[in-house]
């Protein structure tokens, strides 16, 4: 791929994200509060928050018999440190993969989040284990699809104690279009979707609100090779869940990342994410925006793949 100018980057990245949200369905928002440390299984795919960036982590598409990625991330929201709502976190992520056949790989995503302001909130996020089928080519060198079966293990204490979460099982798919072959652009576009059935001991949380029986996500990811080991990615995700009482909850996440491939095995990533409820408090106006002083966060990742 050749170098990509800032002009191309700005014209391609954000319009794709905003188009995606313009056509996303507006599920009725019934609970917009999400803990900064919580894994938020009730309103997310297992990737979500720190997890939703998983597609961008530099893991080999066709791993060796065994491979592992280790990543450390520092993140902070933009609220002043003296405020109760300010958040400073460090997370540690491990992603092992084991190839059991030529076409199927088993994997896991385990994350520990250390809250730098309130140590008692530090905990493991829920853990994802998965079986991934190698990408299936639909159009030679242009369009591929990758199916995944994934389960969620309830390793997040708050979800176990407050939501009586027992786990979850679901399906994911990622459809990637390579823009290099025909369009001669150093970029890929990926559409992903997931659906998961959550399992709880009780239908309601310990404060009486209904738990989410089903969780859904849709995302659109644009990755651009800038040359000289630099790449840019922007991703928009629509997250929704259906509770046991048949009410909908929804939120959005928008990421922008600049990554530097230090070596074949090591990388650095600087990014921004904004996540919040899909609808404003009047339940009719869209709340989706790329940046917000109260809900945006910045993060720095460093990772190594073996």
ABEGO torsion letter per residue (X at the ends): XBBBBAAAAAAAAAAAAAAAAAABBBBBBABABBBAABAGAAABBAABEAAAAAAABBBBABBBABBBBBBBBBBBBABBAABAABBBBBBBBBBBBBBABAABBBBBBBBBBBBAABAAABBBBBBBBBBBBBBBBABBGABBBBBBBBBBBBABAAAAAAAGBAEBBBBBBBBBBBAAAAAGBBBBBBBBBBBBBBBBABABBAAGBBBBABBBBBBBBBBBBAEGGBBBBBBBBBBBBBBAAGBBBBBBBBBBBBBBBABAABBBBBBBBBBBBABBAAGABBABBABBAAABBBBBBBBBBX
